[in-house]
Amino acid sequence: MELWQEMLRRSVDSGKDLVERFGFDKDLAERLNKLFHIRINPYYLSLIRYPGDPIWLQCIPDEQELQEDGLPEDPLAEDSHSPVPSIVHRYPDRVLFLTTSQCSMYCRFCTRKRKVGDSSKINMKYIQGGIDYIASRPEVRDVIMSGGDPLMLTDFMLERIIAGLRAIPHVEIIRLGTKMPCVLPQRITPKLVRMLKKYHPIYVNTHFNHPWECTPEAKRACELLADGGIPVGNQAVLMKGVNDNADVMLELVRKLLVMRVRPYYLYQADITKGANHFRTPVSVGLEIMDKLRGHTSGLAIPHFVIDAPGGGGKIPLLPQYVLGRNGNQVILRNYKYDIYVYPDVEEEPGVETPTVEKKFTRKKSRPVKIYEPDKAKV
């Protein structure tokens, strides 16, 4: 048994553990455990500095999860974009491939908690069906393995799946969506990296939310991946009490770059049932982005996105840098709020400038989709 597997065996993973380790009321602990699985491995547990800190909030259940908030269990409508049980196909050229229901630490803000931890909904028996679906769709060039966490699989089983994908001629890119470098970095071993290197191009998207997670162990894990030629990107979630502060986010993105991890996305928290207490106003994310741009390297700045409710995909949001126009002049402001005038290029008379709209035309009379959650409180 490898070290990471032994650490998993010693995880806090029951209502009884909540009572004995954290003084929870027994009835509350059991109700929380039934609502969404608990698992906190010893490594991640060791990062907690005090009750209610940013690490605690991400892994320790909270009574607020039991509140009836009127929010959906499947906010991104993944199930309606699932042609076979293991696949979510929302975008034209890429799919999400759910390979396991298990995680080494169950995040309390998980957007897929309706499935994660439930082996009847994400199951190994569906793997071949997913590979067959991908093989039947020549437009699919990019496969994101997720779950659960695909690195919960053994190296042997993981390689079988990756080899099956790599055997499909039109699959160009394989990505692993894994939180292991952050929550259980012991899982990233030289043996694992040697296996992954055989199937390049392989990418890893991981998930650090707070600078306290950027430990020497995490740095070693990310460097192992980078040394193996595997680019690592980070997908953070903006959460109240965790990282809804520009100084915290600045420290995080700078530390990630030192660890050779590229900040990729900063997600507005999804409107997920039982996780409403993590949500912040969109203005908080825009303010953070405004205080990152220009104040640190462009390499460190993620895309701030909302994953559109109802399955509309990721929509990027930016602070307002274009203030207006004056004839052919574009009025701009920079990160210091200095104002600049940029003389735009005027179109020549009679010359039609090609635009994105001309190339990608919308279908006529396409209805506008409007999504309104049931009076969800922020």
C-alpha positions in Angstrom: 0.0 0.0 0.0 1.3 3.4 -1.0 1.6 6.3 1.5 -1.3 8.2 0.0 -3.6 5.2 0.3 -2.6 4.7 3.9 -3.4 8.4 4.6 -6.8 7.9 3.1 -7.5 5.1 5.5 -6.8 7.5 8.4 -9.3 10.1 7.1 -12.0 11.8 9.2 -15.0 10.3 7.3 -18.0 9.8 9.6 -20.5 11.6 11.8 -18.9 9.9 14.8 -15.5 11.5 13.8 -17.2 14.9 13.8 -18.5 14.4 17.3 -15.2 13.0 18.7 -12.8 15.3 16.9 -14.7 18.6 16.6 -17.4 18.4 19.2 -20.4 18.3 16.9 -23.8 17.5 18.2 -24.4 13.9 17.3 -27.7 14.4 15.5 -26.3 17.3 13.5 -23.2 15.3 12.6 -25.3 12.4 11.3 -27.6 14.6 9.3 -24.6 16.4 7.7 -22.9 13.1 6.9 -26.1 11.8 5.2 -26.5 15.0 3.2 -23.0 14.9 1.6 -20.1 12.6 2.4 -17.3 13.7 4.7 -13.7 12.8 4.1 -10.7 14.9 5.3 -7.4 13.1 5.0 -4.7 13.8 7.7 -2.6 16.0 5.4 -5.3 18.5 4.6 -6.6 18.3 8.2 -3.1 19.4 9.3 -3.5 22.7 7.4 -6.3 23.9 9.7 -4.9 26.7 12.0 -8.1 27.5 14.0 -11.8 26.7 13.8 -13.5 28.6 11.1 -10.4 29.4 9.2 -10.2 29.2 5.3 -9.1 25.6 5.4 -11.8 24.6 7.9 -14.5 26.2 5.9 -13.6 24.1 2.8 -13.6 20.7 4.5 -15.6 20.7 7.8 -19.4 20.4 7.3 -21.5 23.3 8.4 -25.1 23.5 9.6 -25.9 26.0 6.9 -25.6 23.1 4.4 -29.0 21.9 5.7 -30.9 25.1 5.1 -33.5 25.0 2.4 -32.1 27.5 0.0 -34.2 26.7 -3.1 -31.2 26.1 -5.3 -30.8 23.3 -7.8 -28.7 20.2 -7.2 -27.5 20.3 -10.8 -27.0 24.0 -11.5 -25.0 23.5 -14.7 -27.5 21.1 -16.2 -24.8 18.5 -16.6 -27.3 15.6 -16.5 -29.2 17.0 -19.5 -25.9 17.1 -21.5 -25.0 13.5 -20.5 -25.5 11.2 -23.6 -24.1 8.2 -21.6 -23.6 8.0 -17.8 -19.9 8.9 -17.7 -19.9 11.8 -20.2 -20.9 15.4 -20.1 -20.8 16.9 -23.6 -21.6 20.7 -23.4 -19.0 22.1 -25.8 -18.4 21.2 -29.5 -14.9 19.8 -29.3 -14.5 18.5 -25.8 -16.1 16.3 -23.2 -16.0 15.8 -19.4 -15.3 12.1 -18.6 -16.4 11.1 -15.1 -14.1 8.2 -14.1 -14.7 7.8 -10.3 -17.1 9.0 -7.6 -14.4 9.2 -5.0 -12.3 12.1 -3.7 -9.6 12.3 -1.1 -11.3 15.3 0.5 -14.9 16.2 -0.1 -15.2 20.0 -0.6 -18.2 21.4 1.1 -18.9 23.7 -1.9 -18.8 20.9 -4.5 -21.1 21.6 -7.5 -21.4 17.9 -8.2 -22.3 16.7 -4.7 -25.5 15.1 -6.1 -23.1 12.5 -7.6 -19.7 12.7 -6.0 -19.3 10.0 -3.3 -22.1 7.9 -4.8 -20.7 4.9 -6.7 -24.2 4.1 -8.1 -24.0 7.4 -10.2 -20.4 7.5 -11.2 -19.1 4.0 -11.6 -16.3 2.0 -13.2 -18.8 0.0 -15.2 -19.6 3.1 -17.2 -16.0 3.7 -18.3 -16.1 1.7 -21.5 -19.3 3.3 -22.5 -17.6 6.7 -22.2 -14.6 5.6 -24.3 -17.0 4.2 -26.9 -18.9 7.4 -27.0 -15.7 9.5 -27.5 -14.5 7.1 -30.2 -17.8 7.6 -32.0 -17.6 11.4 -32.0 -14.8 12.6 -34.3 -15.3 16.2 -33.3 -14.1 15.4 -29.8 -10.4 16.4 -29.6 -10.1 17.2 -25.9 -11.1 15.0 -23.0 -11.2 16.2 -19.4 -11.1 13.3 -16.9 -12.9 14.2 -13.7 -15.3 12.7 -11.2 -14.7 12.6 -8.3 -11.0 12.8 -8.6 -9.4 10.5 -11.3 -6.2 10.3 -9.2 -8.2 8.3 -6.7 -7.7 5.4 -9.2 -4.6 3.3 -9.0 -1.9 3.9 -11.4 -2.8 0.7 -13.2 -6.5 1.5 -13.7 -5.7 5.1 -14.6 -3.3 4.0 -17.3 -5.9 1.6 -18.7 -8.3 4.5 -19.2 -5.7 6.9 -20.6 -4.3 4.3 -23.0 -7.9 3.7 -24.2 -8.3 7.4 -24.9 -4.9 7.8 -26.5 -5.8 4.9 -28.9 -8.6 7.1 -30.4 -7.1 9.0 -33.3 -9.1 12.2 -33.0 -8.4 12.7 -29.3 -5.5 15.2 -29.2 -5.5 16.4 -25.6 -6.1 14.6 -22.3 -6.6 16.6 -19.2 -6.8 15.4 -15.6 -9.0 17.5 -13.3 -7.6 16.6 -9.9 -7.4 18.3 -6.5 -4.6 15.9 -5.3 -1.7 18.4 -5.6 -3.5 20.6 -3.2 -5.3 18.2 -0.8 -3.1 15.1 -0.9 0.1 15.9 -2.7 1.6 12.5 -1.6 -0.4 11.0 -4.5 1.9 12.7 -7.0 4.8 10.2 -7.2 7.7 9.7 -9.7 6.0 6.4 -10.7 2.8 8.2 -11.5 4.5 10.9 -13.5 6.6 8.3 -15.5 3.4 6.6 -16.5 1.6 9.9 -17.5 4.6 11.0 -19.6 4.0 8.0 -22.0 0.7 9.6 -23.1 1.6 13.2 -23.9 0.1 15.7 -24.4 -1.3 15.5 -20.9 -2.4 18.5 -18.9 -3.4 18.8 -15.3 -6.0 21.3 -13.9 -5.8 21.4 -10.1 -7.6 23.4 -7.5 -5.9 25.7 -4.9 -8.1 28.3 -3.2 -6.0 29.8 -0.5 -2.3 30.5 0.0 -2.1 28.3 3.1 -2.6 25.4 0.7 0.7 26.2 -1.0 2.9 24.1 1.2 6.4 22.5 0.5 4.6 19.2 -0.1 2.2 20.8 -2.7 5.2 22.6 -4.3 7.0 19.3 -4.7 4.0 17.6 -6.2 3.5 20.4 -8.8 7.2 20.5 -9.7 7.1 16.7 -10.2 4.3 17.2 -12.8 6.0 20.2 -14.4 9.3 18.3 -14.6 7.5 15.5 -16.4 6.4 17.9 -19.1 2.8 18.2 -17.7 1.5 21.8 -17.6 -0.4 22.5 -14.5 -3.2 25.1 -14.3 -5.3 26.2 -11.3 -9.0 26.6 -11.1 -10.0 28.5 -7.9 -13.5 29.2 -6.6 -14.3 32.5 -5.1 -15.8 31.9 -1.7 -16.9 34.0 1.2 -14.5 33.8 4.2 -12.0 31.8 2.1 -10.5 34.0 -0.5 -12.9 36.9 -1.1 -10.1 39.4 -0.6 -7.7 40.9 -3.1 -4.7 40.6 -0.9 -5.4 36.9 -0.3 -5.9 36.2 -4.0 -2.7 38.2 -4.9 -0.7 36.1 -2.4 -2.3 32.9 -3.8 -1.6 33.6 -7.5 2.0 34.7 -6.8 2.7 31.5 -4.8 1.1 29.4 -7.6 3.5 30.8 -10.2 6.5 30.0 -7.9 5.2 26.4 -7.8 5.0 26.4 -11.6 1.2 26.4 -11.6 -0.5 28.8 -14.0 -3.6 30.5 -12.5 -6.3 29.6 -15.1 -9.8 30.3 -13.8 -11.3 32.1 -10.8 -14.9 30.8 -10.7 -17.8 32.6 -9.3 -19.3 30.0 -6.9 -22.0 28.0 -8.5 -25.6 28.3 -7.3 -25.5 24.8 -5.8 -28.0 23.4 -3.2 -26.4 23.4 0.2 -23.5 25.8 -0.7 -25.3 29.2 -0.9 -23.4 30.4 2.2 -20.1 30.4 0.1 -21.4 32.8 -2.6 -20.3 36.3 -2.9 -21.7 39.2 -5.0 -20.2 39.2 -8.5 -18.9 42.7 -7.8 -16.4 41.2 -5.3 -14.8 39.1 -8.0 -14.6 42.1 -10.3 -13.0 44.2 -7.6 -10.4 41.4 -7.0 -9.6 41.2 -10.7 -9.3 45.0 -10.8 -6.7 44.8 -8.0 -4.7 42.0 -9.7 -4.4 43.4 -13.2 -1.3 45.7 -13.4 -0.3 45.0 -9.8 1.3 41.6 -10.6 2.5 39.7 -13.6 0.0 39.0 -16.3 1.0 35.3 -15.9 -0.6 35.4 -12.5 -4.0 36.7 -13.5 -6.8 34.1 -14.0 -9.9 34.4 -16.1 -12.8 35.4 -13.8 -15.8 33.4 -15.1 -19.4 32.4 -14.3 -20.3 28.9 -15.3 -23.7 29.9 -16.7 -26.7 28.3 -14.9 -28.5 25.8 -17.1 -25.5 24.6 -19.0 -24.6 27.7 -21.0 -20.8 27.3 -20.4 -18.2 29.6 -19.0 -18.7 33.4 -19.4 -15.7 35.6 -18.7 -16.2 38.8 -16.7 -13.8 41.8 -16.7 -13.7 45.1 -14.9 -14.7 48.0 -17.2 -11.6 49.3 -19.0 -13.3 50.8 -22.1 -15.1 53.9 -20.8 -16.6 55.0 -24.1 -16.0 56.5 -27.5 -15.6 60.0 -28.9 -15.8 59.7 -32.7 -13.0 57.4 -33.7 -11.3 57.8 -30.3 -11.6 55.0 -27.7 -11.6 56.2 -24.1 -9.7 53.8 -21.9 -8.5 53.6 -18.3 -5.6 51.6 -16.9 -5.0 49.8 -13.6 -4.2 53.1 -11.8 -7.4 54.7 -13.2 -5.4 57.0 -15.4 -7.4 57.9 -18.6 -6.1 57.4 -22.1 -7.4 58.1 -25.6 -6.6 55.6 -28.3 -7.2 56.7 -31.9 -9.1 53.8 -33.5 -8.6 52.8 -37.1 -11.3 54.2 -39.3 -12.9 51.9 -41.9 -12.3 52.8 -45.5 -15.4 53.8 -47.3 -17.0 50.9 -49.2 -14.7 48.3 -47.6 -16.5 45.8 -45.4 -14.5 44.8 -42.4 -15.0 41.1 -41.6 -16.2 40.5 -38.1 -16.7 37.6 -35.7 -20.5 38.0 -36.2 -20.1 37.6 -39.9 -18.2 34.3 -39.6 -20.3 32.8 -36.7 -23.8 33.9 -37.5 -26.6 33.1 -35.1 -29.7 31.3 -36.2 -32.6 33.6 -36.8 -35.3 33.9 -34.2 -33.2 32.1 -31.6 -34.8 32.5 -28.2 -33.0 34.3 -25.4 -32.5 32.0 -22.4 -33.1 33.6 -19.0 -32.3 31.7 -15.8 -33.7 32.9 -12.5 -32.9 31.0 -9.3 -35.7 30.8 -6.8 -35.0 34.0 -4.9 -31.6 32.7 -3.7 -30.0 34.9 -1.1 -26.4 35.9 -1.5 
